[in-house]
């Protein structure tokens, strides 16, 4: 898992959701197609020196969020539908087919008062 360095988390083969978004890296516009998988594991810190990878991805920091904290987030969440999606999974279980979140325009955010 790229952002964490974890190699001991088993990821099931079923995609939880997919979405697309635009971003610019090194002045070059790109469209990225993301697939998100639902996995369970221990609450642990990232493993190894991930500073270079986080810098390339412009990740300034990381933190654990509880599902109850997500709807009140004032920071951008990716995908923006994350709080609603996780609430549905907690209530109904994982979907049997991937949830298509579609295209998310650059700069879209959710949460906050």
Protein Blocks (a to p, Z undefined) as FASTA:
>chain_A
ZZnopakbccdfbdfbdcdddddeehiacddddddddddddddddedjfklmmmmnopab
dcdddfklmmmpcbdcddfklmmmmmmmmmnopafbdcdebjadehiaeejZZ
